[in-house]
Amino acid sequence: MKKLIFDIDGGKIVTVISNNMAVDFEGGFMTRMSDNMAMDMQSGDIYNISSWSNDDDE
């Protein structure tokens, strides 16, 4: 099962596809900057997100 995170600023659910990449349901990619911050790959905007831990056990 893929991990889901919540984009607090954008109000969207985002699916984690690797340790550092995620995609929203509209096809927009995000890259992880920290456990609670991600950057939109197209616009360069920074978003606050729910916890995106880097644990390989999940």
Order of alpha helices (4+ residues) and beta strands (2+ residues): beta-beta-beta-beta-beta-beta
